[in-house]
Amino acid sequence: MSAPGAEDAVSQPPKQGRDPWLRFALTFGALALLSEVVYYGVALESEIFQRYLETLAQISGAILRPFTDGIQVRGTLITGSLFTVEIARGCDAYRICALLAAAMLAFPAPWRDKGVGLVLGLLWLNGLNFVRICGLYFIGGLYYSEFQRAHVIYFPIFLIAMTVGAWIVWVRWVTRERLGVGSAAA
C-alpha cells in the first residue's frame, strides 16, 4: 500500500526546467568537439606544439637518466643504451586532459572545485603520460616483441581508465555535501 499521492510524485518529473544530465551531456560534447578541432585544426601544425613535444622529450629524458645509461635527447627523440623512442603526435597527454577538462567544466559544480579538480587532474594525467613514455622506452629495450601492443593497446586503455577514474573521484568529491557523505548517521 502506498501513501496518498505517491503515484503522482513518481509520474511527474521534477520541476527544474531543464534536465541537468542532458545539459551536462550537451556541454561535455560541445567542449570535447571544440578540443578536437583545436587539436587537429590548430595545435598539431604549430611551432608551439612542436616545442611542447620537445619539452616532453626533455622531461622524459631527465626522468630516465637515473635509471639507464646514455640517455640523449635530440628534438623529440630520446636515445639510450636500451632503445630509442620519439615523442610524436598523440604521445602528448592533450586529448585525455581535454576530455577530463571538458567533463569537469560541464559538470554542475562550483568553479573553485572545478579549478582544484583541473589542476590536480591535469597534473595526474601528465604524470601518468611520463610513466607511459618511460615505460615504452624500457619495454622497447627489454621486451621489444611487446612494444607495439603496449604502445597501441595497453597504455591507451590504461590512460583512458585513469582519466575516467580521475573524473569519478572528482565527482564524488564535489558531490560529497549533496550526498551527505561524511555526516554522522543518526
C-alpha positions, 0 to 999 in steps of 0.5 A: 500500500502506498501513501496518498499521492505517491503515484503522482510524485513518481509520474511527474518529473521534477520541476527544474526546467531543464534536465541537468544530465542532458545539459551536462551531456550537451556541454561535455560534447560541445567542449570535447568537439571544440578540443578536437578541432583545436587539436587537429585544426590548430595545435598539431601544425604549430611551432608551439606544439612542436616545442611542447613535444620537445619539452616532453622529450626533455622531461622524459629524458631527465626522468630516465637518466637515473635509471639507464645509461646514455640517455640523449635527447635530440628534438623529440627523440630520446636515445639510450643504451636500451632503445630509442623512442620519439615523442610524436603526435598523440604521445602528448597527454592533450586529448585525455586532459581535454576530455577530463577538462571538458567533463569537469567544466560541464559538470554542475559544480562550483568553479573553485572545485572545478579549478582544484579538480583541473589542476590536480587532474591535469597534473595526474594525467601528465604524470601518468603520460611520463610513466607511459613514455618511460615505460615504452622506452624500457619495454622497447629495450627489454621486451621489444616483441611487446612494444607495439601492443603496449604502445597501441593497446595497453597504455591507451586503455590504461590512460583512458581508465585513469582519466575516467577514474580521475573524473569519478573521484572528482565527482564524488568529491564535489558531490560529497555535501549533496550526498551527505557523505561524511555526516554522522548517521543518526 
